[in-house]
């Protein structure tokens, strides 16, 4: 059975200082915190995230959900599951 990840839309924030988009999601009933690095958004879009990181995150959310599920399974004890370019492979 495939794991289901549902992003809490109200939790999505652009942390431009740390250069990632942060959010909370429910993964099969467990709440987890995630951070998607700007480098991932750049890899997916081909453009550097500037003031539009949240828009890029939304545009690629379907792909990112799959990546987040896989990363969360690989790192079950992480307080924050950080998604970087290596997770796209």
Kinemage of the C-alpha trace (Angstrom):
@kinemage 1
@onewidth
@group {chain A} dominant
@subgroup {mainchain}
@vectorlist {calphas} color= white
{ca unk a 1} P 0.000 0.000 0.000
{ca unk a 2} L 1.377 3.412 -0.981
{ca unk a 3} L 1.935 5.980 1.721
{ca unk a 4} L -0.197 9.096 1.518
{ca unk a 5} L 1.190 12.552 2.239
{ca unk a 6} L -1.129 15.524 2.704
{ca unk a 7} L 0.443 18.970 2.976
{ca unk a 8} L -1.053 21.414 5.475
{ca unk a 9} L -1.450 24.344 3.067
{ca unk a 10} L -1.601 26.851 5.938
{ca unk a 11} L 1.851 25.766 7.125
{ca unk a 12} L 3.752 26.495 3.885
{ca unk a 13} L 6.312 29.259 4.414
{ca unk a 14} L 9.222 30.636 2.434
{ca unk a 15} L 12.322 30.758 4.620
{ca unk a 16} L 14.446 32.925 2.329
{ca unk a 17} L 17.226 33.179 4.919
{ca unk a 18} L 17.725 29.385 5.055
{ca unk a 19} L 16.812 29.206 1.328
{ca unk a 20} L 14.089 26.604 1.574
{ca unk a 21} L 10.308 26.238 1.676
{ca unk a 22} L 9.050 24.769 4.952
{ca unk a 23} L 5.791 22.951 5.607
{ca unk a 24} L 4.069 20.403 7.792
{ca unk a 25} L 2.384 17.368 6.303
{ca unk a 26} L 0.510 14.331 7.479
{ca unk a 27} L 2.082 11.072 6.369
{ca unk a 28} L -0.262 8.174 7.006
{ca unk a 29} L -1.597 9.798 10.161
{ca unk a 30} L 1.733 11.093 11.503
{ca unk a 31} L 2.569 14.797 11.375
{ca unk a 32} L 6.034 15.515 9.928
{ca unk a 33} L 7.961 18.706 9.193
{ca unk a 34} L 9.660 19.173 5.828
{ca unk a 35} L 11.976 21.683 4.171
{ca unk a 36} L 12.527 21.764 0.404
{ca unk a 37} L 15.767 23.532 -0.505
{ca unk a 38} L 15.727 26.233 -3.169
{ca unk a 39} L 18.247 24.121 -5.107
{ca unk a 40} L 15.531 21.480 -5.573
{ca unk a 41} L 13.118 24.072 -6.936
{ca unk a 42} L 15.843 25.310 -9.294
{ca unk a 43} L 16.532 21.749 -10.452
{ca unk a 44} L 12.846 21.157 -11.194
{ca unk a 45} L 12.139 24.505 -12.856
{ca unk a 46} L 15.457 25.490 -14.391
{ca unk a 47} L 15.152 28.920 -12.770
{ca unk a 48} L 16.601 30.333 -9.568
{ca unk a 49} L 13.859 30.845 -6.946
{ca unk a 50} L 13.775 34.512 -6.044
{ca unk a 51} L 10.531 36.036 -4.826
{ca unk a 52} L 8.537 33.190 -6.390
{ca unk a 53} L 9.709 30.186 -4.317
{ca unk a 54} L 6.186 29.520 -3.016
{ca unk a 55} L 4.749 29.632 -6.539
{ca unk a 56} L 7.449 27.202 -7.729
{ca unk a 57} L 6.725 24.933 -4.778
{ca unk a 58} L 3.033 24.895 -5.694
{ca unk a 59} L 3.761 24.296 -9.381
{ca unk a 60} L 5.874 21.214 -8.622
{ca unk a 61} L 3.940 19.985 -5.584
{ca unk a 62} L 2.874 16.689 -7.204
{ca unk a 63} L 6.491 15.705 -7.893
{ca unk a 64} L 7.601 17.010 -4.505
{ca unk a 65} L 5.015 14.941 -2.646
{ca unk a 66} L 6.497 11.744 -4.092
{ca unk a 67} L 10.028 12.884 -3.211
{ca unk a 68} L 8.952 13.842 0.327
{ca unk a 69} L 7.318 10.468 0.954
{ca unk a 70} L 10.446 8.639 -0.154
{ca unk a 71} L 12.729 10.867 1.941
{ca unk a 72} L 10.512 10.537 5.026
{ca unk a 73} L 10.621 6.747 4.754
{ca unk a 74} L 14.420 6.840 4.423
{ca unk a 75} L 14.791 9.216 7.399
{ca unk a 76} L 12.071 8.170 9.878
{ca unk a 77} L 13.708 9.745 12.930
{ca unk a 78} L 14.493 13.160 11.387
{ca unk a 79} L 12.873 16.091 13.188
{ca unk a 80} L 12.726 17.924 9.864
{ca unk a 81} L 12.961 15.997 6.601
{ca unk a 82} L 15.170 18.184 4.430
{ca unk a 83} L 14.786 17.642 0.710
{ca unk a 84} L 17.879 18.401 -1.360
{ca unk a 85} L 19.025 17.687 -4.920
{ca unk a 86} L 20.190 14.191 -3.970
{ca unk a 87} L 16.593 13.231 -3.208
{ca unk a 88} L 15.585 13.877 -6.821
{ca unk a 89} L 17.707 10.995 -8.148
